[in-house]
Amino acid sequence: MFESWTITRSRGACSACDREFAPKRTFFSCLEEQKDDFVRIDFCPGCWETQAPERFFCFWRSRRAEPNKRPTLDTELMLEFFDRLARPDNDRKRTFRFVLALYLMRRKELKLLRVERDGEREVLVFQRRSSGEELSVANPDMTEDQIQETSRHLGQLLTAEM
């Protein structure tokens, strides 16, 4: 089930006009579904205005990190990505959702209530801190190394890391 991941990182320039993003400057990042993968595409503010946001799986405003400063993951962005993966239609999306749930639990946005069984599969039931809503996430039976690799790739995909 676990496959090799090929996720593009930000290349530090606009995908449309090829202008480089200066440190501390705002740009827009998008995830586009291509086959069973997510591809990251970045736009400067001017080129973003010409885009149709509905064509993307999700998008967010980013800021290029200062040199030698470690980028951080935006918790609100993680929650939005998690919600958009509510009905994953392939193993890759199920894996992303599971790792995002672990991240959000660590950030105390989700609280683990219980673990259930759905046939052969283990299902983790979480409660959203902000609303009290219960959410179920299937455990894709990943090894610790696979979870770490998926976490690293999510970080590359969703931060302005360059």
QUIQUINOR-V857922 format. One record per backbone hydrogen bond with DSSP energy under -0.5 kcal/mol. NH is the residue of the N-H (numbers start at 1). CO is the residue of the C=O. If there is no record, write none. Layout:
# QUIQUINOR-V857922
NH;CO / NH;CO
This chain:
# QUIQUINOR-V857922
10;161 / 14;19 / 15;42 / 18;14 / 21;12 / 22;20 / 24;64 / 25;22 / 27;62 / 28;43 / 29;60 / 30;41 / 31;58 / 32;30 / 32;39 / 34;37 / 37;34 / 39;32 / 41;30 / 43;28 / 48;44 / 49;45 / 50;47 / 51;48 / 53;51 / 55;52 / 56;53 / 57;31 / 58;31 / 60;29 / 62;27 / 64;25 / 69;66 / 70;68 / 75;73 / 78;74 / 79;75 / 80;76 / 81;77 / 82;78 / 83;79 / 84;80 / 85;81 / 85;82 / 86;83 / 88;85 / 94;90 / 95;91 / 96;92 / 97;93 / 98;94 / 99;95 / 100;96 / 101;97 / 102;98 / 103;99 / 104;100 / 105;101 / 106;102 / 107;103 / 108;105 / 109;104 / 110;104 / 111;127 / 113;111 / 113;125 / 114;125 / 116;123 / 118;121 / 121;118 / 123;116 / 124;137 / 125;114 / 126;124 / 126;135 / 127;111 / 128;133 / 129;109 / 132;128 / 135;126 / 137;124 / 139;122 / 140;138 / 147;143 / 148;144 / 149;145 / 150;146 / 151;147 / 152;148 / 153;149 / 154;150 / 155;151 / 156;152 / 157;153 / 158;154 / 159;155
